[in-house]
Each structure stands twice: as structure tokens, then as C-alpha cells.
């Protein structure tokens, strides 16, 4: 894990500092700031959905490392404005903890120069609500002549990230949240 840290920090730097100023990627780096991330809470008494089209991502093709980040403020949807407000203030504490990030390395090799579909596992540090957890997340990378698509579906357990749900709304908020990401990097 030690060798991944400098690359991950560089990728996160590129994601939040350089991209808004129009810095272009080097030949070994793929960048995008318009990926999609959505979540679904399917509890006995309520279904909650929200999405963001502000997922930022970077892949270092030579080192097979990656970094993804989304600003929690960018999520839209929900069943009501009050529900969105509770999400930000009571559960996610978005003002204090605004980012969700995942950085690390692809376990399986991906040939970013050859068209194909690659089923991969991404191993790294997932951070949400200020709590970092090492995770292995399965995904699919599709390489074609013009782009590289990354897609993944995984679950996030609320208690793993110290997100507390009061007993009064326990039947309205799932303890395991389904997350889906989709991002297209242009070559």
C-alpha cells in the first residue's frame, strides 16, 4: 500500500485542483469529472434514491492506479427537500465531511491499449463520512478506440462509516446502501 499513496495523492490533487482549471491529462493518465454515482436505500417503509453526475476520476494507465471522488453536496433526487436536508445535516454531516473517495490499484491487469472488456477488482481505501476502510470492489472496464468506461455496483454498510440512524426512522433507512458508479474517460 505504501507505493500507492504518492500516486493516489497526485490523482486526488489532479481531481480537485487541476481539472477545474482545464489541465489536460498526460498520456498515461485518464481524467474525467462528469461520472455518475447513484445510491439506493431500500428499507421496509421507504425507498430513497439520489444521484450525482459530478464523480471525478483519474486512472494512471502505467501503474494501474486510480482515484475517484464525489462531493456529497452534488447529490440530487430524494423524496423531498426535507429528506435531502436530513441526509446532509443529520446523517452525512456534509458541511464538515463533504467528500467520498476511493483510491488504490486494480488487482487484475488491464490493457488500456487493446479493445476489450475486463472484469477487475479494485483494491484501495474507501472514505465516507470521515471514516476510511480498505475495500475490494468488483467492476468492469470496457476499453474501446475512443474511451475507457468504468462501471461498478457495491454496497456500503452505514455502521462501517459511523453513520447513525435513530431508532425512530430505522425502518425508513436501509443499513446497507447500494451504490452504482459509471464513468467514461476519453482517450
Beta strands, then each sheet from edge to edge (+ up, - down):
strand 1: 29-42
strand 2: 47-60
strand 3: 65-71
strand 4: 76-77
strand 5: 99-106
strand 6: 116-128
strand 7: 131-143
strand 8: 147-157
strand 9: 176-186
sheet 1: 4+ 2- 1+ 9- 8+ 7- 6+ 5- 3+
end
